[in-house]
Amino acid sequence: MDRAETVIDIEHLKKSFGKNTILKDINLKINRGETIVTLGKSGTGKSVTLKCIVGLIKPDSGTVKVLGKNIPDLSYEELQYIRKKIGFVFQSGALYDSMSVRENLQFPLMRNTDLSKDDINKKVEEVLNDVGLSQAIDKMPSELSGGMKKRIGVARTIIMNPEIMLWDEPTTGLDPETTRDISHLIVRMQRKYKVSSIVVTHDMICAKIVANRIVVLKDGTYTDSGTYDELESSDDDFVRSFFEEVKEDENSDLTNYKSSDPEEKSLKK
């Protein structure tokens, strides 16, 4: 069997803000096509790790290799080149309020590619079809629901054909049904575009649907790693607390979740 290709390789990453040490010793490898979910309490450094990966925050020490390049060592030009291969989906969707959906999606292509107007429009239509919102092409962000904004945010990121996707709380503020819709969308994007992903979330519905592997962040380091089922059976009180919160929610219906998509199931193996 061929050895899996590592696309993100983090070793001994440390980051403090003043006297507050957020990341003490982060070690993580992500293979091509793999989706990793990061669990942890608020303020423990999950999003800080993502920002180190894209070079928005410089670590105090350690290595953050993305596609073979150590991010802290790169020049501005080299960093910009790597960033074009990384998609970052923010909690809010981060759409430009003054632009229509069409214009929001055209903007990164016009700025970063030499595609013709016709080719740009074709790509816009393709990604909107991917996220199930072809009919919203001429709407303004103010006319969209929270779930629709999330989908458009995904479309605007995918349109650049990234090799890596970073998802920061992709289902925050959404109802359970829309949470499942966005989570299934993440899986479909993984399958179609073969992207490698890190998903930061508190949402165990999302975690169960999308994760090939889950890592648990506690006290500035990853303390546990495994599949959803493996961690759900953990003897560790901290790890188990994430799953107990789900079991207490009688409306989540998570423990009865079964994917009907055979391709989606194959991604979890």
C-alpha positions in Angstrom: 0.0 0.0 0.0 1.3 3.5 -0.9 2.2 5.7 2.0 -0.4 8.4 2.6 0.8 11.9 1.6 1.0 14.3 4.5 -0.3 17.8 3.6 -0.1 19.4 7.1 2.6 18.5 9.5 2.7 20.4 12.8 5.4 19.7 15.4 5.8 21.1 18.9 3.8 24.3 18.1 3.7 26.8 20.9 2.0 30.1 21.2 1.5 32.6 24.0 -0.2 35.9 24.3 1.6 37.8 27.0 1.6 35.6 30.1 -1.2 33.5 28.7 0.1 30.3 27.1 -2.5 29.0 24.6 -0.7 26.3 22.7 1.9 24.4 24.7 2.8 21.5 22.4 0.7 20.9 19.4 1.6 17.9 17.1 -0.6 17.0 14.2 -0.3 15.3 10.8 -3.1 15.4 8.2 -3.1 13.3 5.1 -4.4 14.2 1.7 -8.2 13.8 1.5 -8.6 13.4 5.3 -11.0 15.4 7.4 -9.9 16.1 11.0 -12.3 17.5 13.6 -10.8 19.4 16.5 -12.8 19.4 19.8 -12.1 21.6 22.8 -13.6 24.1 25.1 -13.9 27.8 24.2 -10.6 29.8 24.3 -8.3 26.7 24.3 -6.6 27.6 21.0 -8.5 25.7 18.3 -8.9 28.8 16.1 -5.3 30.0 17.0 -4.0 26.8 15.4 -5.9 27.5 12.2 -4.5 31.0 12.1 -1.0 29.6 12.5 -1.6 27.3 9.6 -2.4 30.2 7.2 0.2 32.5 8.7 -2.1 35.0 10.3 -0.4 34.3 13.6 3.3 33.6 14.0 4.1 30.8 16.5 6.6 31.3 19.3 8.3 28.0 18.3 7.7 24.8 16.5 7.1 24.0 12.8 3.9 24.3 10.8 4.5 22.6 7.4 1.8 23.0 4.8 2.4 21.2 1.5 6.0 20.7 2.6 6.7 24.4 3.4 7.2 25.7 6.9 4.8 28.6 7.2 6.8 30.7 9.7 9.9 30.7 7.5 8.2 31.9 4.3 8.5 35.3 2.7 5.4 37.3 2.0 5.3 36.2 -1.6 5.8 32.5 -0.7 3.1 32.7 1.9 0.6 34.3 -0.5 1.3 31.4 -2.9 0.6 28.8 -0.3 -2.5 30.7 0.9 -4.0 30.3 -2.6 -4.0 26.6 -1.9 -5.9 26.9 1.4 -9.6 27.7 1.8 -10.7 29.3 5.1 -14.4 29.2 5.9 -15.3 31.7 8.7 -18.1 31.4 11.1 -20.0 34.3 9.5 -19.4 33.2 5.9 -17.6 36.6 5.5 -19.5 37.8 2.5 -19.2 41.3 1.1 -22.6 42.9 2.0 -22.4 45.4 -0.9 -22.0 42.6 -3.5 -24.5 40.2 -4.9 -23.9 36.5 -4.6 -22.7 36.4 -8.2 -20.2 39.3 -7.5 -19.0 37.7 -4.2 -18.1 34.6 -6.2 -16.6 36.4 -9.2 -14.4 38.6 -7.0 -11.7 36.0 -6.0 -11.5 34.7 -9.6 -11.1 38.2 -11.1 -8.5 39.1 -8.5 -6.4 35.9 -8.7 -6.8 34.3 -12.1 -6.7 35.1 -15.8 -9.9 33.4 -16.6 -12.2 35.0 -19.2 -15.6 36.5 -18.1 -17.4 33.5 -19.6 -15.2 31.0 -17.8 -15.7 32.9 -14.5 -19.5 32.8 -14.9 -19.3 29.1 -15.7 -17.4 28.4 -12.5 -19.8 30.6 -10.4 -22.7 28.6 -11.8 -21.0 25.3 -11.1 -20.1 26.0 -7.4 -23.6 27.4 -6.7 -25.0 24.2 -8.1 -22.6 22.3 -5.9 -24.0 24.0 -2.8 -27.6 23.8 -4.0 -28.2 27.6 -4.4 -28.3 28.3 -8.1 -31.4 30.3 -7.6 -29.7 32.7 -5.2 -27.1 34.0 -7.8 -28.5 37.5 -7.9 -29.5 37.9 -4.3 -27.8 40.2 -1.8 -26.4 38.8 1.4 -29.1 40.6 3.4 -31.7 38.5 1.6 -30.0 35.2 2.6 -30.7 33.1 5.7 -27.9 32.1 8.0 -27.6 28.6 6.4 -27.6 30.1 2.9 -24.8 32.5 3.9 -22.8 29.5 5.1 -23.3 27.7 1.8 -22.3 30.8 -0.3 -19.2 31.2 1.9 -18.3 27.6 1.1 -18.9 28.2 -2.6 -16.7 31.3 -2.6 -13.9 29.2 -1.0 -14.3 26.1 -3.2 -14.3 28.2 -6.4 -10.5 28.7 -6.0 -9.9 24.9 -6.0 -8.1 24.7 -2.7 -6.1 21.6 -1.7 -6.8 22.3 2.0 -10.0 23.6 3.8 -10.1 25.1 7.2 -13.5 25.3 8.7 -14.0 27.5 11.8 -17.3 26.6 13.6 -19.1 26.0 10.3 -22.5 25.2 12.0 -22.5 27.8 14.8 -26.0 29.3 15.3 -27.8 26.9 13.0 -30.7 24.6 13.8 -30.1 20.8 13.8 -31.6 20.3 10.3 -29.4 23.0 8.7 -26.4 21.8 10.7 -26.8 18.4 9.1 -27.2 20.1 5.6 -23.9 22.0 6.1 -22.2 18.9 7.4 -23.2 16.8 4.5 -22.1 19.6 2.2 -18.6 19.4 3.8 -18.5 15.7 3.0 -19.6 16.2 -0.6 -16.9 18.9 -1.1 -14.3 16.5 0.3 -15.5 13.8 -2.0 -15.7 15.9 -5.2 -12.6 18.1 -4.7 -10.5 15.6 -2.7 -9.6 18.4 -0.2 -8.0 17.8 3.2 -9.8 19.5 6.0 -9.6 20.7 9.6 -13.0 21.4 11.1 -13.1 23.3 14.4 -16.4 22.7 16.1 -18.4 22.3 19.3 -21.2 20.6 17.3 -21.2 16.8 17.7 -23.8 16.4 15.0 -21.3 17.9 12.6 -18.4 16.0 14.1 -20.1 12.6 13.6 -21.0 13.3 10.0 -17.7 14.8 8.7 -14.9 13.4 10.8 -12.5 10.7 9.6 -10.6 11.4 12.8 -11.2 13.6 15.9 -8.5 15.2 18.0 -9.2 16.7 21.5 -7.5 19.8 22.6 -6.9 20.3 26.3 -4.4 22.5 28.2 -2.6 23.5 25.1 -2.0 20.1 23.6 -3.9 17.3 21.8 -4.7 14.7 24.5 -6.7 12.2 22.5 -7.2 11.1 18.9 -9.5 8.6 17.3 -12.7 8.0 15.4 -16.1 9.3 16.7 -17.0 5.8 17.9 -13.6 5.3 19.6 -13.8 8.6 21.5 -17.4 8.1 22.4 -16.3 5.0 24.3 -13.4 6.8 26.1 -12.9 6.4 29.8 -11.6 10.0 30.1 -14.1 12.3 31.7 -13.1 15.3 29.7 -13.5 13.5 26.4 -16.7 11.8 27.4 -18.2 15.2 28.3 -18.5 16.2 24.7 -20.6 13.1 23.9 -22.7 13.3 27.1 -23.9 16.8 26.1 -25.2 15.3 22.9 -27.0 12.4 24.6 -28.8 14.8 26.9 -30.3 16.6 23.9 -33.3 14.5 23.0 -33.9 16.6 19.9 -30.5 16.0 18.3 -31.3 12.5 17.1 -27.6 12.1 16.7 -27.2 8.6 18.1 -29.6 7.3 15.5 -27.8 9.0 12.6 -27.1 6.7 9.7 -25.7 7.9 6.4 -27.7 6.7 3.4 -24.8 7.7 1.1 -22.5 4.7 0.4 -19.7 7.1 -0.9 -19.9 9.1 2.2 -19.6 6.0 4.3 -16.5 5.0 2.4 -14.8 8.2 3.4 -15.0 7.3 7.1 -13.1 4.0 6.6 
